[in-house]
Amino acid sequence: MNFTPAGQGGLVDCFLLVKASNKKTSSKGDEYLDMTLGDKTGEINAKLWSYSASVHGEYLPGDIVKVRGSVSQYNGSDQLRIEKIRHAVPADQIDASLLVGSAEYSGEEMFAELVSVADSFSDPDLKAIVTTLLCEHKEKLLFWPAAFKLHHAIRSGLLMHTLSIVRLAQKVAEIYPFIDKELLLAGAMLHDIAKTTEYEMTPSGLASGYTVRGNLLGHLATGAMMIEKTAEKLGITSDTVMLLEHMVLSHHGEPEFGSSVRPAFVEAELLSTLDMLDARMFEMREATENVNSGEFTGKMWSMDNRKLYNHGRFDAEKETKLF
């Protein structure tokens, strides 16, 4: 990563994200912290010598900290020697999007488009259920990631993933006019809504692990429950509720991938297919961006242990933007 020096001699005074923090003992018997700190541009090894938890505090991965220190070379790599460190506080008004991977567009923009799509529904039941759930979970949706690891595991990744599928669904509906477009769009907007209950979050807006509910129930079962409860609250008893629940429960496609049931009607099948498509496009793009043109990635277990090839023909300037 590239630091902007705060003065002479490679001095640093900035906010960074803790990516790793381990307490160790030096050859002299003194305790020190061996840390990995970074922002969305990269990371650096850092040392806090003569460490005392009572004096310096304790730090965990995902914490945002303010550090002051100096950068020097050690074994050919940059190393940050920490002189002062503290946790960030609300008064610092940190823009976490500068520290972690984030969607290219704001959560507010993406959320507004989803609500606009739902507001256009002619089916009153779908409109009521979708808009109610979106608005009830807006605070989390604005920055929630779509995964703990793998696809869209970035700040506001859940909205990015959801909006991508909604836009894909809109195009698919033009090709297959026999499908129920509004049902497909509603399922797309709600298929991962329960991920807002599935993860433990760090102050930076990334998932640090799974909640008890996430471990015991997962977002498919919880999502179906959320739809059921919302429909009851709104007094909706139509079969539409059951169709939405099925789409959420089946969107992983196969039981081996976590689905409670396999997709049983066309909109459910399309949702499952589009979900997989968007997830794989994100993972493939991210993986090949990190290798040089003409080279392969390492084996990716999420892609059936395939090695992916960067052919070098991608033009970032021609990339389709969400907005």
DOMARMI-222138 format. One record per residue (C-alpha): chain; y, z, x. Coordinates in Angstrom, 2 decimals. Layout:
REM DOMARMI-222138
@cadena: A&py: Y&pz: Z&px: X
...
This chain:
REM DOMARMI-222138
@cadena: A&py: 0.00&pz: 0.00&px: 0.00
@cadena: A&py: 3.59&pz: -0.51&px: 1.09
@cadena: A&py: 5.91&pz: 2.45&px: 1.22
@cadena: A&py: 9.67&pz: 2.14&px: 1.20
@cadena: A&py: 10.71&pz: 4.54&px: 3.96
@cadena: A&py: 13.07&pz: 7.28&px: 2.90
@cadena: A&py: 14.61&pz: 7.38&px: 6.38
@cadena: A&py: 13.82&pz: 6.94&px: 10.04
@cadena: A&py: 10.29&pz: 7.32&px: 11.40
@cadena: A&py: 8.39&pz: 6.19&px: 8.29
@cadena: A&py: 9.40&pz: 9.16&px: 6.15
@cadena: A&py: 8.16&pz: 9.14&px: 2.55
@cadena: A&py: 9.57&pz: 10.95&px: -0.48
@cadena: A&py: 8.08&pz: 9.64&px: -3.72
@cadena: A&py: 5.73&pz: 10.16&px: -6.66
@cadena: A&py: 2.09&pz: 9.12&px: -6.24
@cadena: A&py: -1.20&pz: 9.37&px: -8.09
@cadena: A&py: -3.99&pz: 11.55&px: -6.75
@cadena: A&py: -7.12&pz: 9.40&px: -6.54
@cadena: A&py: -9.22&pz: 11.87&px: -4.55
@cadena: A&py: -8.70&pz: 15.39&px: -3.21
@cadena: A&py: -11.16&pz: 17.34&px: -1.09
@cadena: A&py: -10.74&pz: 20.68&px: 0.66
@cadena: A&py: -12.11&pz: 20.60&px: 4.20
@cadena: A&py: -12.17&pz: 22.72&px: 7.34
@cadena: A&py: -10.77&pz: 21.53&px: 10.67
@cadena: A&py: -12.42&pz: 22.00&px: 14.06
@cadena: A&py: -10.16&pz: 25.02&px: 14.53
@cadena: A&py: -11.39&pz: 26.63&px: 11.33
@cadena: A&py: -8.25&pz: 25.91&px: 9.30
@cadena: A&py: -8.50&pz: 24.57&px: 5.76
@cadena: A&py: -6.81&pz: 21.27&px: 4.90
@cadena: A&py: -6.70&pz: 18.79&px: 2.04
@cadena: A&py: -8.07&pz: 15.32&px: 2.61
@cadena: A&py: -6.53&pz: 13.19&px: -0.14
@cadena: A&py: -6.29&pz: 9.62&px: -1.32
@cadena: A&py: -2.91&pz: 8.94&px: -2.90
@cadena: A&py: -1.62&pz: 5.70&px: -4.34
@cadena: A&py: 0.21&pz: 3.67&px: -6.90
@cadena: A&py: -0.69&pz: 0.41&px: -8.62
@cadena: A&py: -0.04&pz: -1.53&px: -5.39
@cadena: A&py: -2.63&pz: 0.32&px: -3.32
@cadena: A&py: -3.60&pz: 3.63&px: -1.76
@cadena: A&py: -3.35&pz: 5.63&px: 1.46
@cadena: A&py: -5.27&pz: 8.47&px: 3.08
@cadena: A&py: -3.21&pz: 11.67&px: 3.24
@cadena: A&py: -3.67&pz: 15.01&px: 4.96
@cadena: A&py: -2.16&pz: 18.35&px: 4.04
@cadena: A&py: -2.78&pz: 20.58&px: 7.05
@cadena: A&py: -2.94&pz: 24.41&px: 6.95
@cadena: A&py: -3.66&pz: 24.21&px: 3.25
@cadena: A&py: -3.43&pz: 27.26&px: 1.00
@cadena: A&py: -4.09&pz: 26.94&px: -2.74
@cadena: A&py: -1.78&pz: 29.87&px: -3.48
@cadena: A&py: 1.06&pz: 28.23&px: -1.55
@cadena: A&py: 0.56&pz: 24.52&px: -2.15
@cadena: A&py: -1.25&pz: 24.47&px: -5.50
@cadena: A&py: -4.48&pz: 22.69&px: -6.47
@cadena: A&py: -4.81&pz: 18.98&px: -7.12
@cadena: A&py: -7.33&pz: 16.89&px: -9.02
@cadena: A&py: -7.90&pz: 13.13&px: -9.36
@cadena: A&py: -5.51&pz: 11.77&px: -11.97
@cadena: A&py: -2.71&pz: 14.22&px: -11.19
@cadena: A&py: 0.74&pz: 12.80&px: -10.50
@cadena: A&py: 2.42&pz: 14.47&px: -7.55
@cadena: A&py: 5.66&pz: 14.30&px: -5.63
@cadena: A&py: 5.07&pz: 14.20&px: -1.89
@cadena: A&py: 7.24&pz: 14.27&px: 1.18
@cadena: A&py: 5.85&pz: 13.40&px: 4.56
@cadena: A&py: 5.56&pz: 10.82&px: 7.31
@cadena: A&py: 3.32&pz: 7.81&px: 7.79
@cadena: A&py: 1.64&pz: 7.14&px: 11.12
@cadena: A&py: -1.30&pz: 5.14&px: 12.42
@cadena: A&py: -4.74&pz: 6.73&px: 12.78
@cadena: A&py: -7.73&pz: 4.64&px: 13.88
@cadena: A&py: -5.83&pz: 1.50&px: 12.98
@cadena: A&py: -4.91&pz: 2.56&px: 9.43
@cadena: A&py: -1.88&pz: 4.18&px: 7.84
@cadena: A&py: -2.16&pz: 7.90&px: 7.22
@cadena: A&py: 0.30&pz: 10.11&px: 5.39
@cadena: A&py: 0.95&pz: 13.58&px: 6.82
@cadena: A&py: 2.10&pz: 15.68&px: 3.85
@cadena: A&py: 4.90&pz: 18.16&px: 4.49
@cadena: A&py: 5.65&pz: 19.08&px: 0.86
@cadena: A&py: 3.75&pz: 18.46&px: -2.35
@cadena: A&py: 4.08&pz: 19.51&px: -5.99
@cadena: A&py: 2.88&pz: 18.43&px: -9.41
@cadena: A&py: 5.14&pz: 16.17&px: -11.42
@cadena: A&py: 6.83&pz: 17.82&px: -14.39
@cadena: A&py: 8.19&pz: 16.31&px: -17.62
@cadena: A&py: 11.76&pz: 16.54&px: -16.31
@cadena: A&py: 10.82&pz: 14.02&px: -13.60
@cadena: A&py: 10.44&pz: 11.36&px: -16.31
@cadena: A&py: 7.78&pz: 9.45&px: -14.38
@cadena: A&py: 6.96&pz: 5.91&px: -15.44
@cadena: A&py: 3.18&pz: 6.10&px: -15.13
@cadena: A&py: 2.92&pz: 2.31&px: -15.39
@cadena: A&py: 4.26&pz: 2.15&px: -11.81
@cadena: A&py: 1.40&pz: 4.32&px: -10.55
@cadena: A&py: -1.67&pz: 2.96&px: -12.34
@cadena: A&py: -2.94&pz: -0.40&px: -13.51
@cadena: A&py: -1.27&pz: -1.18&px: -16.82
@cadena: A&py: -1.18&pz: -3.88&px: -19.46
@cadena: A&py: 1.46&pz: -6.49&px: -18.69
@cadena: A&py: 3.27&pz: -5.76&px: -21.94
@cadena: A&py: 4.42&pz: -2.59&px: -23.60
@cadena: A&py: 2.30&pz: -0.68&px: -26.04
@cadena: A&py: 5.14&pz: -0.86&px: -28.57
@cadena: A&py: 5.16&pz: -4.68&px: -28.50
@cadena: A&py: 1.40&pz: -4.96&px: -28.91
@cadena: A&py: 1.23&pz: -2.28&px: -31.60
@cadena: A&py: 4.00&pz: -3.98&px: -33.59
@cadena: A&py: 2.11&pz: -7.27&px: -33.60
@cadena: A&py: -1.09&pz: -5.64&px: -34.85
@cadena: A&py: 0.76&pz: -3.88&px: -37.67
@cadena: A&py: 2.48&pz: -7.13&px: -38.57
@cadena: A&py: -0.89&pz: -8.89&px: -38.86
@cadena: A&py: -2.30&pz: -6.09&px: -41.03
@cadena: A&py: 0.81&pz: -6.07&px: -43.24
@cadena: A&py: 0.22&pz: -9.76&px: -43.98
@cadena: A&py: -3.21&pz: -9.14&px: -45.53
@cadena: A&py: -3.61&pz: -10.14&px: -49.16
@cadena: A&py: -6.62&pz: -7.82&px: -49.56
@cadena: A&py: -5.05&pz: -4.46&px: -50.52
@cadena: A&py: -8.04&pz: -2.39&px: -49.35
@cadena: A&py: -8.16&pz: -3.94&px: -45.89
@cadena: A&py: -4.39&pz: -3.67&px: -45.56
@cadena: A&py: -4.33&pz: 0.00&px: -46.55
@cadena: A&py: -7.24&pz: 1.10&px: -44.35
@cadena: A&py: -6.09&pz: -0.76&px: -41.24
@cadena: A&py: -2.40&pz: 0.15&px: -41.41
@cadena: A&py: -3.21&pz: 3.80&px: -42.15
@cadena: A&py: -5.56&pz: 4.15&px: -39.18
@cadena: A&py: -3.27&pz: 2.29&px: -36.80
@cadena: A&py: -0.26&pz: 4.40&px: -37.72
@cadena: A&py: -2.19&pz: 7.68&px: -37.65
@cadena: A&py: -3.30&pz: 6.97&px: -34.07
@cadena: A&py: -0.17&pz: 5.22&px: -32.81
@cadena: A&py: 0.78&pz: 7.90&px: -30.28
@cadena: A&py: -2.51&pz: 7.50&px: -28.40
@cadena: A&py: -2.89&pz: 3.76&px: -28.96
@cadena: A&py: 0.36&pz: 3.05&px: -27.14
@cadena: A&py: -1.11&pz: 4.02&px: -23.76
@cadena: A&py: -4.87&pz: 4.56&px: -24.22
@cadena: A&py: -7.28&pz: 2.64&px: -21.95
@cadena: A&py: -10.16&pz: 0.65&px: -23.42
@cadena: A&py: -12.75&pz: 2.14&px: -21.10
@cadena: A&py: -13.50&pz: 4.89&px: -18.60
@cadena: A&py: -14.54&pz: 2.19&px: -16.14
@cadena: A&py: -15.05&pz: -1.59&px: -16.30
@cadena: A&py: -13.05&pz: -3.74&px: -18.70
@cadena: A&py: -9.45&pz: -2.87&px: -19.62
@cadena: A&py: -9.72&pz: 0.57&px: -17.99
@cadena: A&py: -5.95&pz: 0.50&px: -17.55
@cadena: A&py: -2.97&pz: 2.10&px: -19.22
@cadena: A&py: -2.49&pz: 0.48&px: -22.69
@cadena: A&py: -5.74&pz: -1.39&px: -22.10
@cadena: A&py: -7.08&pz: -0.57&px: -25.56
@cadena: A&py: -4.21&pz: -2.34&px: -27.30
@cadena: A&py: -4.41&pz: -5.24&px: -24.85
@cadena: A&py: -8.14&pz: -5.68&px: -25.55
@cadena: A&py: -7.66&pz: -5.30&px: -29.31
@cadena: A&py: -4.79&pz: -7.76&px: -29.51
@cadena: A&py: -6.68&pz: -10.30&px: -27.39
@cadena: A&py: -9.60&pz: -10.18&px: -29.82
@cadena: A&py: -7.27&pz: -10.46&px: -32.82
@cadena: A&py: -5.71&pz: -13.58&px: -31.34
@cadena: A&py: -9.11&pz: -15.05&px: -30.56
@cadena: A&py: -10.19&pz: -14.30&px: -34.13
@cadena: A&py: -7.15&pz: -16.09&px: -35.52
@cadena: A&py: -8.11&pz: -19.23&px: -33.61
@cadena: A&py: -11.79&pz: -18.98&px: -34.53
@cadena: A&py: -10.84&pz: -18.74&px: -38.21
@cadena: A&py: -9.17&pz: -22.15&px: -37.91
@cadena: A&py: -12.44&pz: -23.67&px: -36.69
@cadena: A&py: -14.71&pz: -21.90&px: -39.20
@cadena: A&py: -12.74&pz: -21.84&px: -42.47
@cadena: A&py: -15.72&pz: -20.45&px: -44.41
@cadena: A&py: -15.37&pz: -17.01&px: -42.81
@cadena: A&py: -13.33&pz: -14.17&px: -44.31
@cadena: A&py: -10.40&pz: -14.23&px: -41.89
@cadena: A&py: -8.89&pz: -10.95&px: -43.04
@cadena: A&py: -12.21&pz: -9.11&px: -42.78
@cadena: A&py: -12.70&pz: -10.43&px: -39.23
@cadena: A&py: -9.17&pz: -9.43&px: -38.23
@cadena: A&py: -9.54&pz: -5.98&px: -39.78
@cadena: A&py: -12.79&pz: -5.41&px: -37.92
@cadena: A&py: -11.17&pz: -6.57&px: -34.68
@cadena: A&py: -8.30&pz: -4.10&px: -35.09
@cadena: A&py: -10.57&pz: -1.16&px: -35.89
@cadena: A&py: -13.67&pz: -1.84&px: -33.77
@cadena: A&py: -12.53&pz: 0.46&px: -30.92
@cadena: A&py: -10.13&pz: 2.75&px: -32.80
@cadena: A&py: -12.35&pz: 5.78&px: -32.11
@cadena: A&py: -11.95&pz: 5.37&px: -28.37
@cadena: A&py: -8.87&pz: 7.51&px: -28.93
@cadena: A&py: -11.33&pz: 10.40&px: -29.41
@cadena: A&py: -13.88&pz: 9.37&px: -26.78
@cadena: A&py: -12.11&pz: 10.03&px: -23.48
@cadena: A&py: -10.58&pz: 12.89&px: -21.58
@cadena: A&py: -7.22&pz: 11.71&px: -20.27
@cadena: A&py: -5.24&pz: 12.29&px: -17.10
@cadena: A&py: -1.43&pz: 12.62&px: -17.08
@cadena: A&py: -1.29&pz: 9.07&px: -15.73
@cadena: A&py: -2.93&pz: 7.61&px: -18.84
@cadena: A&py: -6.35&pz: 6.82&px: -17.39
@cadena: A&py: -9.66&pz: 8.19&px: -18.62
@cadena: A&py: -11.15&pz: 10.91&px: -16.42
@cadena: A&py: -14.38&pz: 11.35&px: -18.40
@cadena: A&py: -15.85&pz: 11.66&px: -21.87
@cadena: A&py: -15.09&pz: 14.26&px: -24.51
@cadena: A&py: -17.90&pz: 16.22&px: -26.15
@cadena: A&py: -17.57&pz: 13.95&px: -29.20
@cadena: A&py: -17.61&pz: 10.92&px: -26.95
@cadena: A&py: -20.83&pz: 12.05&px: -25.31
@cadena: A&py: -22.60&pz: 13.16&px: -28.49
@cadena: A&py: -21.45&pz: 10.51&px: -30.97
@cadena: A&py: -19.64&pz: 7.68&px: -29.19
@cadena: A&py: -16.89&pz: 5.48&px: -30.58
@cadena: A&py: -19.09&pz: 3.34&px: -32.83
@cadena: A&py: -20.36&pz: 6.19&px: -35.01
@cadena: A&py: -17.02&pz: 8.00&px: -34.92
@cadena: A&py: -15.19&pz: 4.80&px: -35.82
@cadena: A&py: -17.35&pz: 4.30&px: -38.90
@cadena: A&py: -16.70&pz: 7.93&px: -39.89
@cadena: A&py: -12.94&pz: 7.40&px: -39.50
@cadena: A&py: -13.06&pz: 4.38&px: -41.81
@cadena: A&py: -15.13&pz: 6.33&px: -44.37
@cadena: A&py: -12.73&pz: 9.29&px: -44.37
@cadena: A&py: -9.65&pz: 7.09&px: -44.57
@cadena: A&py: -11.08&pz: 5.14&px: -47.49
@cadena: A&py: -11.88&pz: 8.39&px: -49.33
@cadena: A&py: -8.35&pz: 9.66&px: -48.71
@cadena: A&py: -6.91&pz: 6.41&px: -50.07
@cadena: A&py: -9.26&pz: 6.34&px: -53.06
@cadena: A&py: -10.91&pz: 3.09&px: -51.95
@cadena: A&py: -14.52&pz: 2.73&px: -53.10
@cadena: A&py: -15.12&pz: -1.04&px: -52.75
@cadena: A&py: -17.91&pz: -2.59&px: -50.68
@cadena: A&py: -15.19&pz: -3.60&px: -48.23
@cadena: A&py: -15.48&pz: -0.13&px: -46.69
@cadena: A&py: -19.17&pz: -0.63&px: -46.00
@cadena: A&py: -18.54&pz: -4.06&px: -44.47
@cadena: A&py: -15.94&pz: -2.62&px: -42.07
@cadena: A&py: -18.27&pz: 0.24&px: -41.13
@cadena: A&py: -21.06&pz: -2.21&px: -40.37
@cadena: A&py: -18.77&pz: -4.28&px: -38.14
@cadena: A&py: -17.84&pz: -1.21&px: -36.11
@cadena: A&py: -21.44&pz: 0.03&px: -35.88
@cadena: A&py: -22.79&pz: -3.37&px: -34.81
@cadena: A&py: -20.07&pz: -4.73&px: -32.52
@cadena: A&py: -22.04&pz: -4.01&px: -29.32
@cadena: A&py: -24.59&pz: -6.52&px: -30.56
@cadena: A&py: -27.90&pz: -5.03&px: -29.48
@cadena: A&py: -29.31&pz: -1.48&px: -29.61
@cadena: A&py: -29.76&pz: -1.53&px: -25.83
@cadena: A&py: -25.98&pz: -1.88&px: -25.54
@cadena: A&py: -25.28&pz: 0.96&px: -27.97
@cadena: A&py: -25.20&pz: -0.76&px: -31.36
@cadena: A&py: -26.56&pz: 1.27&px: -34.26
@cadena: A&py: -27.56&pz: -1.97&px: -35.99
@cadena: A&py: -27.42&pz: -5.66&px: -35.15
@cadena: A&py: -24.67&pz: -7.79&px: -36.78
@cadena: A&py: -25.84&pz: -8.81&px: -40.24
@cadena: A&py: -23.11&pz: -11.19&px: -41.45
@cadena: A&py: -20.92&pz: -13.84&px: -39.84
@cadena: A&py: -17.77&pz: -11.78&px: -39.35
@cadena: A&py: -19.76&pz: -9.01&px: -37.68
@cadena: A&py: -21.45&pz: -11.54&px: -35.39
@cadena: A&py: -18.12&pz: -13.11&px: -34.48
@cadena: A&py: -16.57&pz: -9.73&px: -33.72
@cadena: A&py: -19.46&pz: -8.81&px: -31.43
@cadena: A&py: -19.22&pz: -12.15&px: -29.63
@cadena: A&py: -15.45&pz: -12.01&px: -29.20
@cadena: A&py: -15.63&pz: -8.42&px: -27.96
@cadena: A&py: -18.09&pz: -9.44&px: -25.25
@cadena: A&py: -16.05&pz: -12.55&px: -24.39
@cadena: A&py: -12.81&pz: -10.66&px: -23.86
@cadena: A&py: -14.48&pz: -7.89&px: -21.87
@cadena: A&py: -16.19&pz: -10.37&px: -19.55
@cadena: A&py: -13.09&pz: -12.49&px: -19.04
@cadena: A&py: -11.17&pz: -9.39&px: -17.95
@cadena: A&py: -13.90&pz: -8.25&px: -15.57
@cadena: A&py: -14.41&pz: -11.71&px: -14.06
@cadena: A&py: -10.72&pz: -12.27&px: -13.54
@cadena: A&py: -10.22&pz: -8.85&px: -11.96
@cadena: A&py: -13.24&pz: -9.22&px: -9.68
@cadena: A&py: -12.43&pz: -12.72&px: -8.39
@cadena: A&py: -8.76&pz: -11.86&px: -7.84
@cadena: A&py: -9.88&pz: -9.40&px: -5.19
@cadena: A&py: -11.74&pz: -11.95&px: -3.04
@cadena: A&py: -10.36&pz: -14.89&px: -1.11
@cadena: A&py: -10.64&pz: -18.45&px: -2.35
@cadena: A&py: -14.04&pz: -19.88&px: -1.49
@cadena: A&py: -15.73&pz: -16.49&px: -1.37
@cadena: A&py: -18.08&pz: -14.51&px: -3.62
@cadena: A&py: -17.72&pz: -11.01&px: -4.97
@cadena: A&py: -20.43&pz: -8.46&px: -4.39
@cadena: A&py: -23.13&pz: -8.05&px: -7.02
@cadena: A&py: -21.70&pz: -6.75&px: -10.29
@cadena: A&py: -24.13&pz: -4.65&px: -12.30
@cadena: A&py: -22.05&pz: -5.10&px: -15.46
@cadena: A&py: -22.57&pz: -8.86&px: -15.13
@cadena: A&py: -26.35&pz: -8.76&px: -14.68
@cadena: A&py: -25.93&pz: -8.27&px: -10.91
@cadena: A&py: -24.33&pz: -11.67&px: -10.53
@cadena: A&py: -22.06&pz: -12.50&px: -7.60
@cadena: A&py: -18.95&pz: -14.30&px: -8.85
@cadena: A&py: -17.27&pz: -17.17&px: -7.04
@cadena: A&py: -13.52&pz: -17.59&px: -6.61
@cadena: A&py: -13.04&pz: -21.36&px: -6.67
@cadena: A&py: -9.32&pz: -20.99&px: -6.01
@cadena: A&py: -8.24&pz: -23.26&px: -8.87
@cadena: A&py: -6.61&pz: -20.51&px: -10.94
@cadena: A&py: -2.82&pz: -20.84&px: -11.13
@cadena: A&py: -1.18&pz: -17.52&px: -11.96
@cadena: A&py: 2.02&pz: -19.31&px: -12.99
@cadena: A&py: 0.14&pz: -21.11&px: -15.76
@cadena: A&py: -1.57&pz: -17.98&px: -17.07
@cadena: A&py: -1.27&pz: -17.56&px: -20.82
@cadena: A&py: 0.92&pz: -14.58&px: -21.65
@cadena: A&py: 0.57&pz: -12.34&px: -24.68
@cadena: A&py: 4.30&pz: -12.53&px: -25.37
